[in-house]
Amino acid sequence: MGEPRTPVRHRDAAGVLLLAGLVLGPLLGGCGDPETSPREAYCAVVGTEQGRIAEVTGTGSPTALLDVLPSFERLEAAAPEDLVDEWSVVVTRVRALRDALAAAEVDAGDYDPADPPASVTPAQQDAISGAARALATPDVAAALDAVQQQARDVCKTPLGLPGAG
């Protein structure tokens, strides 16, 4: 009578499952080296970014946080679930300052709030000052402390963040 259909169904089902795994795996977070945990992946990013962060923040420059924003964004993207909120606070506040300065078309290193350029409107001055004040708050300090502590304890790599214990 012909060949039984069961072996064909099993082979087809296995192919469908394999294809589904290949398509859905990356969408569900299953991509990457299965031996690398999210913490290990985050620690790898910490190791990559640590030198730049320590170098820039070690200068004491008032624009240091703006200068390391790209590093912070990479760390935020790689952050394990328990650090997502902390990185979000830091990155959101630094971006707000960057955006306020950009809207006023001034360079952070050249901007003096006591003597702003004539082209900066009072509203822009207020936005810049507000964004700068929002960076100097207890919640940002706590977030910086948390990500620094995590890097030190879990990744065995201090980030060298300003004011972070």
Disulfide bonds with the S-S distance in Angstrom:
Cys43-Cys155 2.04
